[in-house]
Amino acid sequence: MKVVLQHLTKIFPSRNKKDKNAEVVAVNDFNLEIPDGKLIGLLGPSGCGKSTTLFMISGLQAPSSGSIFFGEDDVTKLAPENRGIGLVFQNYALYPHLTVQQNILFPLQNLKGENRLSKEEMLKRANEVAKLVQIDEYMNRKPSELSGGQQQRVAIARALVKMPRVLLLDEPLSNLDARLRLQTREEIRRIQRDTKITTIFVTHDQEEAMSISDYIVVMKLGVIMQTGKPQWVYDDPANLFVAKFLGTPPINVFTGRVEGEKLYIGEEEVLDVAGAEDQEVYVGIRPEGFVLDRKGKLTCAVSGIDVMGRDISVVSTSASSLNPVVRSIISADEMENITGDTVKFNLKQHKVFLFNKETESRVYFGRQVAAHEEMVARMKEEGQFFSSHEGPLPKEMVEKAEEPAQEKKGMAAKIKGLFAKKKSESAPEAEAKPEDETSQSEGE
């Protein structure tokens, strides 16, 4: 089932009684086409609007404007139970007093009219999905008798048993430990491939999204920052936010400048950047983009070496780096070549990204121009269209997003002041405390 979102916007009204116009734009003019049978990852930090987008697709929240289509059907105003969706929440939401089988059967037992199934058909379908998610041997157990991973599979089975047109997963792995998370995400990918149900997966974990998604949608403050296949987005970030959000260890960011098609970091000329105009830039260098060379063009001060087995991570510093430290991943065989207090690197051109210092949008140079055009063409062939946000987010959006936090901080300060005042009124002897004792007490 193809899902199309057109100009989808969600605005929450202001809770500030003094300023009725201080509304919060959770999702802003969201346009996306999700191909039939694909798994799409909505990825971004907390507060970026990914769960709100999912809840609008499910029908749990009504959009302020825009449209939602399942295939050719406009479902924007359709009730959730009539959309043909399966929804899996972060906290499983299983009925503790029912067995696994009863939990899976529950959605089928609530079907009415022509959709109503016989008892035999319901049991058959429940057993089929239980086998699919590999929990068929636990059908008579209660949720409390299952592990976290098994409970999540029950939740997925309950969503699948209705044969939904679209499967929606809202951070389904957040409550699992690291090993279970890895195992369960592999299971989700296997189930999706077996069923070929269009699936939308919400997560803030970039490793999760990149490992199982056909396409990812990177979001920030309700805006799509970039879409594409996970590896393409990693290799060709459209702006500074995407470059910084994807990658472990994170990308190294330096301040630099382009002069005469040469890139300078500090006073060092580090790379040829043919086609790039003279300007101040941010320079993003992936950790794997460094080549250790005693005659290298970029100099850093060595802080330490993290041994990782096959590779090592050289930890260094640079006056031009925006990161506290610079991390460079090189082969462990090169460790003996690191001597002294400084280290020199050459740079791999395809692992170096330039961003305009004012707009934070990508500055392409050299072979990167042709590589980007090829990627856009390949996306078009696959029915996808390259989408990215040019430049920083509108300032007013950032300010509005920060308002609730500032308001909360201000309220906390007021409450703290009231308690302090009440305490001083009930204990007048505290005023007689020596000044140094009072300040020490307040510091604690």
C-alpha positions in Angstrom: 0.0 0.0 0.0 1.5 3.3 -1.1 1.2 6.1 1.5 1.3 9.7 0.4 1.6 12.7 2.8 0.8 16.1 1.2 1.6 19.3 3.0 1.0 17.7 6.4 1.1 20.2 9.2 0.4 19.8 12.9 0.1 22.9 15.2 -0.5 22.6 18.9 -2.3 25.6 20.5 -0.4 27.7 23.0 -0.6 26.8 26.6 0.7 30.2 27.6 -2.4 32.2 28.8 -0.5 35.5 28.3 0.5 34.8 24.7 -2.2 33.0 22.8 0.0 33.2 19.6 2.8 31.1 21.1 1.6 27.9 19.3 4.0 25.0 18.7 4.5 23.8 15.1 5.2 20.0 15.6 5.1 19.1 11.9 5.6 21.7 9.2 4.5 21.2 5.6 5.5 17.6 5.5 5.6 16.0 2.0 6.5 12.4 1.5 5.6 9.4 -0.7 6.2 6.0 0.8 6.4 3.2 -1.8 4.3 0.1 -1.6 5.9 -2.7 0.5 8.9 -0.7 1.8 10.1 -0.1 5.3 10.6 3.6 6.0 12.5 5.0 9.0 11.4 8.3 10.5 14.6 9.4 12.2 15.4 12.4 14.3 16.1 13.7 17.8 13.4 14.0 20.5 10.9 16.7 19.6 11.4 16.5 15.9 7.8 15.5 15.1 8.4 11.9 14.0 5.9 10.4 16.5 3.3 13.1 15.8 3.6 12.3 12.1 3.1 8.6 12.8 0.0 9.4 15.0 -1.5 11.5 12.2 -1.0 8.6 9.7 -2.7 6.3 12.2 -5.6 8.7 12.8 -4.9 9.1 16.5 -4.2 12.8 15.9 -5.9 15.0 13.3 -3.6 17.2 11.1 -4.0 21.0 11.3 -3.8 21.0 7.5 -2.7 18.7 4.7 -3.8 15.3 3.4 -3.0 11.6 3.9 -3.6 9.0 1.2 -3.4 5.2 1.4 -3.2 4.3 -2.3 -5.9 6.4 -3.9 -8.0 6.7 -0.8 -8.0 9.9 1.2 -8.0 8.8 4.8 -7.3 12.2 6.4 -10.6 12.3 8.2 -11.1 8.5 8.5 -11.3 7.0 12.0 -8.3 4.9 13.1 -10.2 1.6 13.1 -11.3 2.2 9.5 -7.9 2.9 8.1 -6.6 -0.6 8.0 -3.5 0.1 10.1 -1.5 -2.0 12.6 0.1 0.0 15.4 2.8 -1.1 17.8 3.6 1.2 20.7 6.9 1.6 22.6 5.4 0.0 25.8 3.8 -3.0 24.1 0.3 -2.3 25.6 -0.5 -5.9 26.1 -3.5 -7.1 28.3 -1.8 -8.6 31.3 -4.8 -10.8 32.3 -5.0 -12.4 28.8 -2.8 -15.1 27.3 -0.6 -14.6 24.3 -3.3 -16.2 22.1 -6.1 -14.1 23.6 -4.0 -10.9 23.1 -3.5 -11.8 19.4 -7.1 -12.7 18.9 -8.5 -9.5 20.5 -8.5 -7.3 17.4 -10.2 -10.0 15.4 -12.9 -10.5 18.0 -13.8 -6.8 17.7 -14.4 -6.9 14.0 -18.1 -6.4 13.0 -20.4 -6.9 10.1 -19.0 -8.4 6.9 -15.5 -8.3 8.3 -16.4 -10.6 11.2 -14.6 -14.0 11.0 -15.6 -17.4 12.3 -13.9 -18.7 15.4 -12.0 -21.3 13.3 -10.7 -18.5 10.9 -9.6 -16.3 13.8 -7.7 -19.2 15.4 -6.1 -20.1 12.1 -4.9 -16.5 11.5 -3.7 -16.1 15.1 -1.6 -19.3 14.7 -0.2 -18.2 11.4 1.1 -14.8 12.7 2.4 -16.4 15.9 4.5 -18.7 13.8 5.6 -15.8 11.6 7.0 -13.9 14.7 8.2 -17.2 16.3 6.0 -17.2 19.5 3.7 -20.1 18.6 5.1 -22.2 21.5 4.1 -19.5 24.0 0.4 -19.1 23.1 -0.9 -20.2 26.6 1.4 -17.9 28.6 0.6 -14.5 30.1 2.7 -11.5 29.1 4.4 -11.5 32.6 5.8 -14.9 31.8 7.6 -13.6 28.7 10.9 -11.7 28.1 10.8 -8.1 26.8 11.7 -9.3 23.3 8.9 -11.9 23.3 6.3 -9.4 24.5 7.3 -7.1 21.6 6.7 -10.0 19.2 3.3 -10.5 20.7 2.5 -6.8 20.1 3.7 -7.1 16.5 1.6 -10.3 16.0 -1.5 -8.5 17.4 -0.9 -5.7 14.9 -0.3 -8.1 12.0 -3.3 -10.4 12.6 -5.7 -7.9 11.1 -3.8 -8.0 7.8 -3.2 -4.2 7.9 -2.6 -2.2 4.9 0.1 -0.2 6.7 2.1 -1.2 9.8 3.2 1.6 12.2 6.0 1.1 14.8 6.5 3.8 17.4 10.0 3.3 18.8 9.3 -0.4 19.4 12.8 -1.3 20.6 13.4 1.5 23.2 12.5 -0.7 26.2 14.8 -3.6 25.3 18.5 -4.2 26.3 21.2 -3.9 23.7 21.3 -7.6 22.7 17.5 -8.0 22.5 17.3 -4.7 20.5 19.7 -6.1 17.9 17.8 -9.4 17.7 14.4 -7.9 17.6 15.2 -5.3 14.9 16.5 -8.2 12.7 13.2 -10.0 13.4 11.2 -6.9 12.4 13.1 -6.6 9.2 12.5 -10.3 8.4 8.8 -10.1 9.2 8.4 -7.0 7.0 10.1 -8.7 4.1 8.0 -11.8 4.5 4.7 -9.9 4.7 5.6 -7.1 2.3 3.5 -4.7 4.3 4.3 -1.1 4.0 5.9 -0.2 7.3 6.8 3.1 9.0 9.3 2.8 11.8 9.9 5.7 14.2 13.2 5.9 16.1 15.8 8.3 17.4 18.5 5.7 17.1 20.3 6.2 13.8 21.9 2.8 13.9 18.5 1.1 14.1 17.1 3.2 11.3 20.0 2.7 9.0 20.3 -1.1 9.6 16.7 -2.1 8.7 15.1 0.7 6.6 14.8 0.8 2.8 14.7 4.6 3.1 15.2 7.0 6.0 13.6 10.4 6.5 15.8 12.6 8.8 13.7 15.2 10.6 14.4 18.2 12.8 11.7 20.4 14.4 9.0 19.1 12.2 10.9 19.6 8.9 12.3 17.0 6.6 16.0 17.6 6.5 16.8 14.8 3.9 15.4 11.5 2.5 17.1 8.6 0.8 18.6 5.2 1.2 20.5 5.0 4.5 24.0 4.6 2.9 23.2 7.4 0.4 22.3 9.8 3.1 25.4 8.9 5.1 27.6 9.3 2.0 26.0 12.5 0.7 24.5 14.6 3.5 22.6 17.6 2.2 23.3 19.9 5.2 25.3 20.1 8.4 22.6 18.8 10.6 22.3 15.5 8.7 26.1 15.1 8.5 26.3 15.5 12.3 23.3 13.4 13.1 24.4 10.3 11.2 27.6 8.4 12.0 29.3 6.6 14.9 31.7 8.0 15.9 30.2 11.4 14.9 31.6 13.4 12.0 34.5 15.8 12.9 33.6 19.4 12.1 36.2 22.2 11.6 36.0 25.9 10.6 37.6 26.5 7.3 37.7 28.7 4.2 37.9 28.2 0.5 40.3 30.4 -1.4 41.2 29.9 -5.1 39.6 26.4 -5.1 41.8 25.3 -2.2 40.5 24.4 1.2 42.2 25.8 4.3 41.8 24.6 7.9 43.5 27.2 10.0 46.6 28.2 8.0 47.1 24.8 6.4 46.0 24.1 2.8 44.5 20.6 3.2 42.6 19.8 -0.1 41.9 20.8 -3.6 38.2 21.7 -4.0 37.7 22.4 -7.7 34.5 24.3 -8.5 33.9 25.6 -5.0 33.6 29.4 -4.7 35.6 31.4 -2.2 33.8 31.5 1.1 33.8 30.7 4.8 32.8 27.0 5.4 32.3 24.3 8.0 34.4 21.3 7.1 32.9 17.9 8.0 35.4 14.9 7.9 34.2 11.4 8.6 36.4 9.5 11.1 37.3 7.1 8.3 38.3 10.0 6.0 41.8 10.4 7.5 45.0 8.9 6.0 48.0 8.9 8.3 51.0 10.5 6.6 54.1 12.0 8.1 54.0 14.6 5.3 50.3 15.1 5.6 48.6 18.5 5.2 46.5 18.6 8.3 48.2 18.7 11.7 46.6 17.7 15.0 47.8 17.4 18.6 47.7 13.8 19.8 45.6 13.2 23.0 45.5 9.4 23.0 44.8 6.2 21.1 41.7 4.0 21.5 42.4 0.4 20.5 39.4 -1.3 18.8 41.1 -4.5 17.5 41.2 -4.3 13.7 41.2 -0.5 13.8 42.4 2.2 16.2 40.8 5.6 16.9 43.4 8.4 17.1 42.1 11.0 19.5 43.5 14.4 18.8 42.7 18.1 19.1 42.8 21.1 16.7 42.3 24.8 17.3 39.9 24.8 14.3 37.8 21.9 15.4 34.2 22.5 16.7 34.3 19.1 18.4 36.1 18.8 21.8 38.3 16.1 20.2 39.0 14.9 16.7 38.5 11.1 16.1 40.3 9.4 13.2 39.8 5.8 12.4 42.8 4.1 10.9 44.2 0.6 10.6 45.8 -0.9 13.7 48.8 -1.7 11.5 49.5 2.1 11.4 49.8 2.5 15.2 53.6 2.2 15.2 53.8 5.2 12.9 52.2 7.5 15.5 55.1 9.1 17.4 55.5 12.4 19.2 52.9 14.9 20.3 51.5 15.7 16.8 50.0 13.7 14.0 49.6 14.5 10.3 46.9 13.4 8.0 45.9 13.6 4.3 42.2 13.5 3.6 40.0 11.3 1.4 38.1 13.7 -0.8 34.8 11.7 -0.8 34.8 11.7 3.0 35.1 15.5 3.3 32.0 17.6 3.1 31.8 21.4 2.9 28.9 23.5 4.3 28.2 27.2 3.8 28.8 28.9 7.1 25.7 31.0 6.9 23.1 28.6 5.5 24.7 25.3 6.6 23.7 23.8 3.2 26.1 21.6 1.3 28.9 23.0 -1.0 29.7 20.4 -3.6 33.1 20.3 -5.3 35.2 18.2 -7.6 33.8 14.6 -8.2 31.1 15.1 -5.6 29.0 17.1 -8.0 28.7 14.2 -10.5 28.3 11.7 -7.6 25.4 13.7 -6.2 23.7 14.0 -9.6 24.0 10.2 -10.1 22.4 9.5 -6.7 19.5 11.8 -7.5 19.0 10.1 -10.9 19.0 6.6 -9.2 16.5 7.7 -6.7 14.2 8.9 -9.5 14.5 5.6 -11.3 13.4 3.8 -8.1 10.3 6.0 -7.7 11.8 8.2 -5.1 12.6 11.9 -5.3 15.5 13.6 -3.6 14.3 15.8 -0.8 16.3 18.0 1.5 16.0 21.2 3.5 18.3 23.9 2.2 19.8 26.1 4.9 19.1 26.3 8.7 15.7 26.0 10.1 13.7 29.2 10.3 14.7 31.1 13.4 11.2 31.6 14.6 10.6 27.8 14.7 13.7 27.3 16.8 12.6 30.0 19.2 9.1 28.5 19.6 10.6 25.1 20.2 12.8 26.5 23.0 9.9 28.5 24.6 8.4 25.5 26.5 11.8 24.6 28.0 12.5 28.3 28.9 9.1 28.6 30.5 9.6 25.4 32.5 13.0 26.6 33.7 11.4 30.0 34.7 8.6 28.2 36.5 11.1 26.0 38.4 13.1 29.2 39.4 9.8 30.8 40.7 8.9 27.7 42.8 12.4 27.5 44.2 12.2 31.2 45.1 8.8 30.7 46.9 10.2 27.8 48.9 13.3 29.8 49.8 11.1 32.7 50.9 8.9 30.5 53.0 11.9 28.9 54.6 13.4 32.2 55.5 10.1 33.4 57.0 9.7 30.3 59.2 13.4 30.4 60.3 14.4 34.0 61.0 17.5 32.9 62.9 19.0 31.9 59.5 19.5 35.6 58.8 22.0 35.7 61.6 24.2 33.1 59.8 27.7 34.3 58.8 27.9 35.3 55.2 30.3 32.5 54.2 28.2 29.9 55.9 25.1 31.1 54.0 26.8 31.0 50.7 28.2 27.6 51.4 24.7 26.3 52.3 23.2 27.7 49.1 26.0 26.2 47.0 25.1 22.8 48.4 
